[in-house]
């Protein structure tokens, strides 16, 4: 059923739902558009509406081929909507779910596109704050790039910043998607452009490996790894590319590259990656230690796992990544309490997963072999060397026969 959005736009069909609202396929004076309707509780927040209006000029002025453009902001009664360009394609999460990991050339080309978009945003003073595969759209109607990649566009600029208003979240809260949060956000520092670089490097790692470098397990454990652990190398990629990833995942924001530098350096790597197949690594095993629930309590009852929704027709609601998970900022003692050193190491391809039937069977076989070997060794010790000669001094007894003692 059609729904009027302000006086200029009509929403026809729901494309999906996300943590901040619902995305509709609509049309306006200039043709098809994507309309992101914010949740009713957000639209009813007058302070939030005021923040959107204040940011309107900056959002509308962000014009770049690798950014999904915001065409209009509609404030009409209980409706608060962002009218955005409609991208004919899919989102990066959907492709990653389908393929598990990408060939290095395609992965690097996509991330270079996103870095170009971030460079334009940062130059305009806008920090995205929620860079992740769900917020990267692939234009299937655009020209193919290196490795057969489609042009990548970053969407949802400004939404994380606007929703995370001072009145809605105290300074002791962490707002973001845990897998992609920069350490300085977790430690309660204000997010600047470097947080987007950290998140984008995490996305690149995930495209190459099929999993994020610090993800897995309780959100509190994920946050602690970002602060205390170093990233595990990925086998099979050029050292120059790995050093780029390491630099952009540096704990210190000042050590990371700028977005424009990252885009240029990544494109320099493309000739070295031509024809390289996807990496052959498996996800690290989940940690079996229990994370104390009280250390990082959620701010609200747990909802179904949802994230941002791609602004494209025919897309399914996004996958299993939490969006804007709100948690208390961990204290220094809690962060220091985590395991230090390197993060979880990738598992060799084909190796059994701990806890799986294959892993238990292999462990049982190893135990049987050890027990059998021990039994044979014990029997040999009893049968061959079970009698030990014992003498109280260097001379034999007076009868000339050595005294003996049986030892078990």
Secondary structure, DSSP 8 states (H G I E B T S, - for coil): --EEETTTEEEEEEEEE-SSEEEEEEEETTEEEEEEEE-HHHHT-HHHHHHHHHHHHHHHH---TTB--EEEEEEETTEEEEEE---SEEEHHHHHHHHSS--HHHHHHHHHHHHHHHHHHHHTT------SGGGEEEETTS---GGG--EEEE--TTHHHHHS-TTTS-TTEEEE-GGG--HHHHTT----HHHHHHHHHHHHHHHHHSS-SS--S-HHHHHHHHHHEE----TTS-HHHHHHHHHHT-SSGGGS--HHHHHHHHHHHHHHHTT-----EE------S---GGGG-BSS----------SSTT-----S--SSEEEE---HHHHHTS--EE----EETT---TTSHHHHHHHHHHHHHHHHHHHHHHHHHHHHH-EEE--SSSS--TTS---EEE--
